[in-house]
Amino acid sequence: MTLPAIARHLTLAVRTSCALAAEDPALFAVQVARRLPRQVAAAPARVLRSGPPGSTAQIVGCWLVGWRDEARAAVATRTRRLGHVAAEVAAELDALEPSRAHPPAAARAAWRRGDVHLAIATAPPGSALRRRLGDELAMLTEDLPSARRPAVARPRSAPQQVTALHLLVNSLPTTTSGYALRSHAVLRAQRAAGIDALATTRLGYPVNIGLLTGRDLDVVDGVPYHRLVRWSSPRLPRERLDRQVLAATDLAVRCGVRAGAGLVHATTPFTNALVAQRVAATLGVPWVYEVRGLLEDTWAASFPTPAARCAAAGSQRHALARAREAQMAAAADHVVVLGATVRDSLVERGVREERITIIGNGVDEALLTRTTDPADARAQLGLDREGFWVGTVSSLVDYEGVDTLLEAVAALRSHMDVRVAVVGDGVARPALVRRAASLGLDVVMPGRVSPADAVTWYQALDVFVVPRRDTAVTRAVVPLKPMAAMALRRPVVASDLPALREIVGDVGAGLMVRPDDPPQLAQALATLADDRDRSAHLAQAGHRFAATRTWSSLALAYRELYERLCAQVGAPEGLAA
C-alpha cells in the first residue's frame, strides 16, 4: 500500500469519524462499540453487566456481548427516560419507545421500524439527521432517469471479448460473506470463459467498515477488485451516489467498457442499480441487474419477534424498497436471478419474464472430485473421529434457525452419539452459545473460517443441515452453502421452503422437514444415521445435481447473455402494462 493511499484512507476515516462525532456523540460511541472485536468487548461488558437493573451500564454491557434479549429486558425494566447512549442501543435492539428518548434516537428507531414519515417528522428541524433521512426517502422515491429507447434495434456482430464491470457492495479479501463468495466465483469463472470481468465496491469501502490499510486494487485469484476511496465522503446519500457514479464511470472508461464491447453488471441492492444505470447511460452500454434476493424481506426478517417482523413487512419502508427494486429490475437491459422464486416475485411486480434469466448458485469443479471420509476430515480438524456428526456452515442470524438444529440434536443425544458443529459468525452467535449450554450440548463453534478451511468442515459432517425458519426471505432466496455440501457428497436435511425445495428436495439430494420443528428434524437425522444406504443415495443424487451447476458452465450462460446484449442496440421496455 502506497503512502498516498494510506494518507487518503486515514484522512477519510478521520473526517468521517469527526463529522459523526460532532453531529451525534452518543450515536458515534455506539457505532464504535459495535465494531469492537468480541474478545476486546468481553472484559468491559462483564463489568457493565453488573450495573443496577435497567441502568445504562447493564443495557450496554448485555448488548456489547450480544445478549440481545437480556439487553431488551433491561430496557423494558427502566422506569425513567433513557439517556442518549442507552437510547441509541435500544434503537439498535428495536426496543426503543419514541416517547422515552431524545428526538434523534426516536427518529432513528422509527426509521429502523420502517415508519419513514414519522422518522423524518421526529428528527429535529433543520438537523443533519432530518436532511439525511429526507435524502434516504428521496433515494426510494425520486423519479428515475429515462430509460434508453432507440427508434430501431440494429443487430451487431458479437464482440470478440466483452468487458464487464461488476458493481458490488463488498468483496474478498476483506469480506467473506456468501454474497462476496458468489461474486468471486462468478468473476473467476467469467474470466476463465473469456470475459474481461472486473469489479468495484461501494464508495468508501473498506474504510467505511474500519479497515484503514486496504489497497486501492486487490487482485484475488486473478480477479481485480477496484476500490473507490476518496479523501472525503458526502454525508447525504444522493451526494454519495453522484460521487460514486463519477468514480465508477471514470473506472469503466479506463478499463475499456465501451459501446458494442462492454457492459455494467450491478448486484442488489437498488443503490448499485442506480449507479449502473447512470454509468451505462453515459457510456452508451447495456447494464444487467442481478437480483440475488429480496432485500426488503431480509430486512424485515432481522427483527426479533414474529410481531415485529410482520409489522416491518407491512411498513412504509418495506413497500417503498419493494417498489424501488421492481423499478430498477424493469429499467435494466436484463435481469439475472438465482432461482425461480425470485423470478416469479419480480414477474408478479410487473417485470417481463422474457427479460429475466436464472443463473443459480454453482460449485467449483474441484469439489466434485474431493472424496475425503468424514472421520478423516474430522481428524484433520482435531475433532473426534467417532460419532454421527451433523451441522451447518452459515451466517449466524435468527432466520437461519440454528437453534432448531440444537434442540433436535439435544433430543437425539439421549439414545445416540450425535455431535454438532456450527461454523460461522453473526449476531445470533452469543444466543446460540447460551442455548447450547442450557441444553447441555458441547457444540463445536469455530467461528468464521476461510473458504479453503470451510471445505474441510463440510467434509467432516455426516449430514449437512439447513434449518431455516419460514420467512419471506428464506422462502425466496436460494442459499449458496448447500451446493458445496452436495458437491462434496454430503446428504442434506433442509427446511421445506420453496427456495430450498428447488435445489434439494426436487433433485432428491436430501430430506425436507417442517421449519421450526425440532422433533421432525431429529427424526430426519435419526433416519439418515440408521439408514446409511439411503444417506449414500441422497448424497449421490446431490453430487449429480451439483455437477450440472459448475461455475464454468454458469459462466457460459453469462457470456451468451453479455454477447447478446452487446450485439444489440436496445433498451428495456420497462414495467409490463
VEXLUMSE-914660 format. One record per residue (C-alpha): residue in three letters; x, y, z. Coordinates in steps of 0.5 Angstrom, whole numbers, plus 2048, in hexadecimal, padded with zeros to 3 digits. Layout:
N
AlaXYZ;...
END
This chain:
577
Met800800800;Thr8038077FE;Leu80480D803;Pro7FF8117FF;Ala7FA80B7FF;Ile7FB80B807;Ala7FA812808;Arg7F4812804;His7F180D807;Leu7F381080E;Thr7F081680C;Leu7E981380A;Ala7E9810811;Val7EA816815;Arg7E681A811;Thr7E0815811;Ser7E1814819;Cys7E281B81B;Ala7DB81D817;Leu7D781881A;Ala7DA819821;Ala7D8821820;Glu7D281F81E;Asp7D081A823;Pro7D5818828;Ala7D081282B;Leu7CF80F824;Phe7D680F823;Ala7D880C829;Val7D3806828;Gln7D6806821;Val7DD805823;Ala7DB800829;Arg7D77FC824;Arg7DD7FB820;Leu7E27F8825;Pro7E47F1825;Arg7E07ED829;Gln7E77EB82E;Val7E87F282F;Ala7E17F4831;Ala7E07EE835;Ala7E47F183B;Pro7E17F883C;Ala7DA7F483A;Arg7DB7F0841;Val7DC7F6845;Leu7D67FA842;Arg7D17F4842;Ser7D27F484A;Gly7CE7FB84A;Pro7C87FC84D;Pro7C27F9849;Gly7BF7FE844;Ser7C6802844;Thr7C980583E;Ala7CF800840;Gln7CB7FA840;Ile7C87FB83A;Val7CF7FD836;Gly7D27F783A;Cys7CD7F2837;Trp7CD7F5830;Leu7D47F5830;Val7D57ED830;Gly7CF7EC82C;Trp7CA7EA832;Arg7C57EE82E;Asp7BF7EB831;Glu7C27ED838;Ala7C37F4836;Arg7BC7F5833;Ala7B97F283A;Ala7BE7F783D;Val7BB7FD839;Ala7B47FB83B;Thr7B57FB842;Arg7B8802842;Thr7B3807845;Arg7B680D843;Arg7B781183D;Leu7BD80D839;Gly7C4811839;His7C7812832;Val7CB80C832;Ala7C6808834;Ala7C180A830;Glu7C680982A;Val7C780282C;Ala7C080182D;Ala7BE803826;Glu7C47FE823;Leu7C07F9827;Asp7B97FB824;Ala7B77FC82B;Leu7B680482C;Glu7AF80782D;Pro7B080E82A;Ser7AD812830;Arg7B380F834;Ala7B8812830;His7BB81882E;Pro7B981A826;Pro7BF818822;Ala7BF811825;Ala7B7811825;Ala7B881381E;Arg7BD80D81C;Ala7B8808820;Ala7B280A81C;Trp7B6809815;Arg7B9803817;Arg7B2800818;Gly7B0803811;Asp7AC809813;Val7AF80D80E;His7AB81380F;Leu7AB813817;Ala7B2813817;Ile7B3819813;Ala7AE81D817;Thr7B181B81D;Ala7B881D81B;Pro7BA82481E;Pro7B8829819;Gly7BE82C815;Ser7C2826817;Ala7C7822813;Leu7C381C815;Arg7BD81E812;Arg7C182080C;Arg7C481980B;Leu7BD81680D;Gly7BA81A808;Asp7BF818803;Glu7BE811804;Leu7B7812803;Ala7B98157FC;Met7BD80F7FA;Leu7B780B7FB;Thr7B280F7F7;Glu7B58147F3;Asp7B48147EB;Leu7B880F7E7;Pro7BC8127E1;Ser7B98107DB;Ala7BB8097D8;Arg7BF8097D2;Arg7BA8077CC;Pro7BD8077C5;Ala7B88087BF;Val7BB8027BC;Ala7BE7FC7BE;Arg7C47FA7BA;Pro7C87F47BB;Arg7CF7F47BB;Ser7D47EE7BB;Ala7D67EB7C2;Pro7DC7EE7C4;Gln7E37EA7C5;Gln7E37EC7CC;Val7DE7EF7D1;Thr7E17F47D7;Ala7DC7F37DC;Leu7DD7F87E2;His7D97F57E8;Leu7D77FA7EE;Leu7D77F67F5;Val7D57F87FC;Asn7DB7F57FF;Ser7E07EF7FD;Leu7E67EB7FE;Pro7EB7EB801;Thr7E87F0807;Thr7E17ED807;Thr7E07E5806;Ser7D87E5806;Gly7D47E1802;Tyr7D37E77FE;Ala7DA7E87FD;Leu7DC7E17FB;Arg7D77E07F6;Ser7D97E77F3;His7E07E47F3;Ala7DE7DD7F0;Val7DA7E17EA;Leu7E07E57E9;Arg7E57E07E9;Ala7E17DC7E4;Gln7DF7E17DF;Arg7E77E37DF;Ala7E87DC7DD;Ala7E37DC7D8;Gly7E67E27D4;Ile7E27E77D7;Asp7E67ED7DA;Ala7E37EE7E0;Leu7E57F27E6;Ala7E17F57EC;Thr7E17FB7F0;Thr7DE7FC7F7;Arg7DA8027FA;Leu7DC8097FB;Gly7E1809801;Tyr7E2801802;Pro7E57FE806;Val7E780480A;Asn7E080580C;Ile7E07FE80F;Gly7E6800813;Leu7EC7FE80F;Leu7F180380E;Thr7F67FF80B;Gly7F27FD805;Arg7F57FD7FE;Asp7F28017F8;Leu7F37FB7F4;Asp7F27F47F7;Val7F47EE7F2;Val7F17E87F5;Asp7F27E17F0;Gly7F37E67EA;Val7EC7EA7EB;Pro7EE7F17EC;Tyr7E97F57F1;His7EA7FD7F1;Arg7E88017F7;Leu7E58087F7;Val7E880B7FD;Arg7E98137FC;Trp7EB818801;Ser7E4819804;Ser7DD816803;Pro7D781A803;Arg7D2819809;Leu7CC819804;Pro7CA813801;Arg7C98167FA;Glu7CF81A7FA;Arg7D38147FB;Leu7CF8117F6;Asp7D18167F1;Arg7D88167F3;Gln7D880E7F2;Val7D580F7EB;Leu7DB8137E9;Ala7E080F7EC;Ala7DD8097E9;Thr7DD80C7E2;Asp7E480E7E2;Leu7E68077E4;Ala7E28047DF;Val7E58087D9;Arg7EC8077DC;Cys7EA7FF7DC;Gly7E77FF7D5;Val7E07FF7D6;Arg7DD8027CF;Ala7D78017CB;Gly7D77FA7C7;Ala7DC7F77CB;Gly7DA7F97D3;Leu7D57F97D8;Val7D47FA7DF;His7D17F57E4;Ala7CE7F77EA;Thr7CC7F37F0;Thr7C77F47F5;Pro7C57F97F9;Phe7C27FE7F4;Thr7C78037F6;Asn7CC7FF7F2;Ala7C77FF7EC;Leu7C68077ED;Val7CE8077EC;Ala7CE8027E6;Gln7C88067E2;Arg7CB80C7E2;Val7D280A7E0;Ala7CF8067DB;Ala7CB80B7D8;Thr7D28107D8;Leu7D680B7D4;Gly7D08087D0;Val7D18017D2;Pro7CC7FC7D5;Trp7CB7FA7DC;Val7C97F47E0;Tyr7C67F47E7;Glu7C77ED7EB;Val7C27ED7F0;Arg7C47E87F5;Gly7BF7E97FA;Leu7B97ED7FC;Leu7BD7F1801;Glu7B77F5804;Asp7B57EE806;Thr7BC7EC809;Trp7BB7F380D;Ala7B47F1810;Ala7B77EA812;Ser7BC7ED816;Phe7B77F081B;Pro7B77EC822;Thr7B07E9822;Pro7AA7E781E;Ala7A67ED81F;Ala7AC7F281E;Arg7AD7EE817;Cys7A67EF815;Ala7A67F6817;Ala7AC7F7813;Ala7AA7F380D;Gly7A47F880D;Ser7A77FE80E;Gln7A8804809;Arg7B0803808;His7AF7FC806;Ala7A97FE801;Leu7AE8037FE;Ala7B47FF7FE;Arg7B07F97FA;Ala7AD7FE7F5;Arg7B48017F4;Glu7B77FA7F3;Ala7B27F97EE;Gln7B37FF7EA;Met7BA7FE7EA;Ala7B97F77E7;Ala7B57FA7E2;Ala7BA7FF7E0;Ala7BF7FA7DF;Asp7C17F87D8;His7C17F17DB;Val7C07ED7E2;Val7C37E87E5;Val7C07E47EB;Leu7C37DE7EF;Gly7BC7DA7EF;Ala7B57D97EC;Thr7B27DC7F3;Val7B57E37F2;Arg7B47E37EA;Asp7AC7E27EC;Ser7AC7E77F1;Leu7AF7EC7EC;Val7AA7EA7E7;Glu7A57EB7EC;Arg7A77F27EC;Gly7A77F37E5;Val7AE7F27E2;Arg7AD7EE7DC;Glu7AF7E77DD;Glu7B37E67D6;Arg7B87EB7D9;Ile7BA7E77DF;Thr7BF7E17DF;Ile7C07DC7E4;Ile7C77DB7E6;Gly7C87D87EC;Asn7CD7D67F1;Gly7D37D27EF;Val7D87CE7F1;Asp7E07CE7F0;Glu7E17C77EC;Ala7E77C67F0;Leu7E27C47F6;Leu7DF7BF7F1;Thr7E57BA7F2;Arg7E67BB7F9;Thr7E57B47FD;Thr7E77B5804;Asp7E47B1809;Pro7E07B580F;Ala7E47B1814;Asp7EB7B3810;Ala7E87BA810;Arg7E77BB817;Ala7EE7B8819;Gln7F17BE814;Leu7ED7C3819;Gly7EF7C081F;Leu7E87BD820;Asp7E57B6823;Arg7E57B181D;Glu7DF7AE821;Gly7D87AF821;Phe7D37B281C;Trp7D47B981A;Val7CF7BE818;Gly7D07C5817;Thr7D07CB812;Val7D47D180F;Ser7D07D780F;Ser7D07DE812;Leu7CD7DE819;Val7C77E2818;Asp7C07E181B;Tyr7BC7DF815;Glu7C27D9813;Gly7BE7D5819;Val7C47D281C;Asp7C17D2823;Thr7BC7CD820;Leu7C27C881E;Leu7C57C9825;Glu7BE7C7828;Ala7BE7C1823;Val7C57BE825;Ala7C37BF82C;Ala7BD7BB82B;Leu7C17B5828;Arg7C77B582D;Ser7C37B1832;His7C47AB82D;Met7C97AC828;Asp7D07AF828;Val7CF7B5823;Arg7D37BB823;Val7D27C2820;Ala7D77C781D;Val7D47CE81B;Val7D97D2817;Gly7D87DA816;Asp7D77E081A;Gly7D27E581B;Val7CD7E981F;Ala7CA7E3822;Arg7D07DF824;Pro7D07E182B;Ala7C97DF82C;Leu7CA7D8829;Val7D07D782D;Arg7CC7D8833;Arg7C67D4830;Ala7CB7CE82F;Ala7CD7CF837;Ser7C67CF839;Leu7C57C8835;Gly7CB7C5838;Leu7CF7C5831;Asp7D67C582F;Val7D57C9829;Val7DC7CA824;Met7DB7D1822;Pro7E27D381F;Gly7DF7DA81C;Arg7E07DD815;Val7E57D9812;Ser7E97DA80B;Pro7E67D7805;Ala7EB7D2804;Asp7EA7CF80B;Ala7E37CF80A;Val7E37C9805;Thr7E67C580B;Trp7E17C7810;Tyr7DC7C580A;Gln7DF7BE809;Ala7DF7BD811;Leu7D87BD811;Asp7D47B6810;Val7CE7BB80F;Phe7CD7C280D;Val7C77C6810;Val7C47CC80D;Pro7BF7CD813;Arg7BC7D4810;Arg7B67D7813;Asp7B07D880F;Thr7B07E080D;Ala7AF7E3807;Val7B77E4805;Thr7B87DC807;Arg7B27DA802;Ala7B57DE7FC;Val7BD7DF7FD;Val7C17D87FB;Pro7C77D87FF;Leu7CE7D67FD;Lys7D07D1802;Pro7CC7CB801;Met7CF7CB7FA;Ala7D67CA7FD;Ala7D47C4801;Met7D07C17FB;Ala7D77C17F7;Leu7DA7BE7FD;Arg7D57B87FD;Arg7D27BA804;Pro7CB7B9804;Val7C77BF806;Val7C17C080B;Ala7BD7C680A;Ser7B77CA80C;Asp7B17C9807;Leu7B17D0804;Pro7B17D27FC;Ala7B87D47FB;Leu7BB7CE7FF;Arg7B67C97FB;Glu7B87CC7F5;Ile7C07C97F6;Val7BF7C47FB;Gly7B87C07FB;Asp7B67C17F4;Val7BD7BE7F2;Gly7BD7B87F7;Ala7C37BB7FB;Gly7C07BB802;Leu7BA7BA806;Met7B67C0807;Val7B37C280E;Arg7AE7C7811;Pro7B17CD813;Asp7B27CF81B;Asp7B07C781C;Pro7B67C4820;Pro7B27BD821;Gln7B27BD81A;Leu7B97BF818;Ala7BB7BA81E;Gln7B77B481A;Ala7BA7B6813;Leu7C17B6816;Ala7C07AF81A;Thr7BD7AC813;Leu7C47AE810;Ala7C87AC816;Asp7C57A5816;Asp7C47A480E;Arg7CB7A580B;Asp7C97A3804;Arg7C37A8804;Ser7C87AD806;Ala7CD7AB801;His7C87AB7FB;Leu7C67B27FD;Ala7CD7B47FD;Gln7CE7B17F6;Ala7C87B57F4;Gly7CA7BB7F6;His7D17BA7F3;Arg7CE7B97EC;Phe7CA7BF7ED;Ala7D07C47EF;Ala7D47C17E9;Thr7CF7C57E5;Arg7D07CB7E9;Thr7D77CC7E8;Trp7D97D47E8;Ser7DD7D27E1;Ser7D67D07DE;Leu7D27D67E1;Ala7D87DB7DE;Leu7D67D97D7;Ala7CF7DB7D9;Tyr7D17E27DB;Arg7D67E27D5;Glu7D07E07D0;Leu7CC7E67D3;Tyr7D17EB7D3;Glu7D37EA7CC;Arg7CB7EA7CA;Leu7CA7F17CE;Cys7D17F47CB;Ala7CF7F27C4;Gln7C87F67C4;Val7C67FD7C4;Gly7C07FD7C9;Ala7BE7FE7D0;Pro7B97FB7D5;Glu7B17FC7D4;Gly7B07FE7DB;Leu7AB7FB7DF;Ala7A57F77DC;Ala79F7FB7DB;
END
